[in-house]
Amino acid sequence: MLDIFKTNKSRKNKEQIVLDKENIPKHIAIIMDGNGRWAKQRNLPRTMGHKAGVETIRKVIKESNKLGIKYLTLYAFSTENWKRPNDEVSALMKLLVEYLKNELEELNKNQVVINILGDIDKLPSDAQREIKKAIVTTKDNIGISLNIAFNYGGRDEILRAVNLVLEEVKKGNINEDSISEDIFEKYLYTYNIPDPDLIIRPSGEQRISNFLLWQCAYSEFWYSNVCWPDFKEEHLHKAIYDYQHRDRRYGGV
Ligand code: FPP
């Protein structure tokens, strides 16, 4: 057992959350939502909300590592986010570049493996460069895998995989009668990454928003009303605690 204490708002009564060390989710995926609303509540531009969201990313990676989570996937930019105003899209690209530039050394020191889920060919060249550098630098690390979903869409990923499989069929490398889930999964961005056990969405929204559509088949969902910049270690603990009290049956009894 892992003793984690949660302090309530008044800081008078302590509610103890005890996490079962043997049942820590292997893979947690997070839809980092609510940055815009967080900024609006403070009369700040939306981009300040995203900037504040990066601080939460730092905390969550550190805590996830401490808890023994093996894979952490963060939804940072969807294939639909290109519809946002140009200045917001540019700010998000810039935040990714700055994040990788500023954090790579520390992440590497902490043995973090960085992966990107999504179509990086459509990103600005500096973003592509930093992504490639981060992947190469951290590829032999043995710690937590940090998957940043960037220019990622679940439907896009599935269609891409279908087309890649078709190409292999045409080349004669795959027999069209033998396409199984195992074969298909090799063509997803998440090849070699286990499906998420737990998907967290803060900010009060309760939808999947084109995130890990194939992979979420048996994921447990956890929602919270706090906006992502206000998401703290205690929310992560509570999400894991609730997860540990669910009965996962995978369609069985
Ligand atoms: C959703 O909130 C959040 C995003 C679309 C971007 C999330 C990105 C970051 C936290 C930082 C950039 C990423 C990295 C890896 C450095 P929203 O803007 O839709 O919020 P709203 O629903 O309140 O408007």
Boltz pocket constraint, residues with backbone or C-beta under 6 A from the ligand:
constraints:
  - pocket:
      binder: B
      contacts: [[A, 32], [A, 33], [A, 34], [A, 35], [A, 36], [A, 37], [A, 38], [A, 49], [A, 50], [A, 51], [A, 53], [A, 54], [A, 75], [A, 76], [A, 77], [A, 78], [A, 81], [A, 92], [A, 95], [A, 96], [A, 99], [A, 148], [A, 203]]
      max_distance: 6.0
